Amino acid sequence: MYFCGKYRIFMTLSTDLIFLTDEIDGFRECRDKRTTAANSMTVLLCTAGHIDVYYHGEMIRINTGELFVRIPDFIQQLGPYEMSPDFALMQVTIDAGIYDQIMFDHIRVEPNWYGKQEYLKQHPIYPLNEVSTEFFKTYFHLLTLQLQDKQTAFRKQILKLLAKGATMEMLNYLDKIAVVPEQYTARMSVNTSDYSFHTFTHLLQQNPHQREVQWFAEQMNITPKYLSEICKERSGKSASAWITEFTVAELQHYLRNTTFPIRDIARIMGFPNASFFCQYTKKHTGLTPNHFRKQKKQ
């Protein structure tokens, strides 16, 4: 069903960069099969009812008229959820690379936005006023039309531009209404370490199977020691800790949300063999892959 004026499509549309839905089944598909914590950004508008979602260690409720924004995150994933019988939504999920490009450009103009995005990760729900709701629905409608038109010569480029426009409009609105405590922005200033840390996290997202600090340092033309110093300064964690946390989050995702054999997960994640993958999992989670799966099912 599709109502242009009311922006109701009742369908799920997607490419490798964008996932769009206003169906409950589409929401479940995106959450359970398509995305991990680090590789996507999700913007969800609750249009009716409510949904309770486990996020950042607690259950949060998204009510009618509220916008949920999940910034790409290395660690936090969406956990169990419960929705009211009348729950309805409009959701746009984009590849983290699109968001990353926006942030890289935006930080050059407004360096405090790096601190603000850390705040948004912990405070993801905001009420939308009438104007911002209309902006969201308009972009949703435009993305729908473009996703349906598969013959457009510049389809991918147009989708990227629309997704970036929608994201920037959302960030502009949140910048107006979010009261960000000073500790999130006071230490941020325009210097090379901001850009270097951003470059590192971008490389980590785009190269999830690289697990050596040396490799990332070489791509950035800096020493491993300096890279770790930058990470410590900007996040309180070393570069190796970032790499480990990202890898553990990925392997937990595969073990928790798929039925792939252990050897296939090891291959997907770039481990030399299943035995090495099992050792790595045991070292960093305290459990073997099979025990981890059994524990999560209990």
Residue, then its C-alpha position, 0 to 999 in steps of 0.5 A: m500500500y502506498f499513500c504519497g500524501k501521508y508518506r505511508i508505503f507499507m513496504t521495505l526497500s533497500t540497497d547495499l547503502i540504505f535500508l528503509t521501512d515502515e513495516i514491523d517485519g522490515f524493522r525486525e529484518c534490519r535489526d536481526k539480519r542486516t546491521t551490526a553496531a559499527n556498520s550502520m546508523t539508524v533513525l527511527l520515528c515512532t508514528a504510533g504506540h511505543i517500543d521498549v528497546y535494550y540499549h546502552g545497558e538499560m531499557i529505553r522507551i520510544n513513544t509516539g512522535e519521538l525520534f530514536v537515533r543510533i549513531p554508529d557504535f563499536i560496542q553498543q548493539l540493540g538488544p531485546y525489544e517489546m512493542s505495543p500492539d499499535f506500534a508503527l514506525m518509519q525507519v531509515t538505516i544508512d551505511a556508517g560510511i555515509y555518516d562518517q563522511i558527514m562527520f569528517d566534513h562537519i568536524r572541520v567546521e564545528p569541532n565540538w560535534y565529535g563530543k556531541q556525537e558521544y553524548l547522542k550515543q548515550h541519549p538517543i531519543y528526542p521529540l520531533n516538532e511539527v516542522s522536523t517531522e515533516f522534514f523527516k517524512t519528506y526525505f523518507h518519501l524522496l528516498t522511497l521514490q528513488l529506491q523504487d526507481k532502479q533505472t535512474a542513471f545516477r541512482k547510487q549518487i542520488l541516494k547518497l546525497l538524499a541520505k546525507g541531506a536527511t542525516m544533516e537535517m536531523l543533526n541540525y535539529l538535534d544540535k538545536i534541542a540537545v543540551v550537551p553538558e560541557q564535559y562532552t565538548a570542552r576538551m575538543s579543539v581543532n587539531t590534528s589529533d581530532y582528525s587522526f582519531h577520526t581517520f583511525t575509527h573510519l579505517l577500523q569500520q572499513n577494515p574490520h578484519q585488520r587487528e594489528v595497530q601497525w597496519f592502521a598506523e602505516q595507513m595513516n603514516i604515523t607510528p603505532k605509539y603515536l596512534s595509541e597516544i591519540c586514541k588515549e587522548r581522545s577516548g581514554k583507550s589505546a588503539s589496540a583496545w579499540i581494535t579488540e572491542f570492535t572485534v569482540a563486538e563483531l564475533q558476539h554478533y555472529l555468535r548471538n544472531t546467526t547459526f553459522p558454523i564456527r569455522d565459517i564465522a572464523r573465515i568471515m572475520g579473517f581469522p586463519n582458522a577455527s582453532f585460532f578464533c576459538q582461542y581469541t573468543k575464550k581469551h576475550t569473553g571467557l567462554t568458547p564460541n559454543h559455550f557463548r552461544k549456549q549461554k545466550k540461549q538460556 
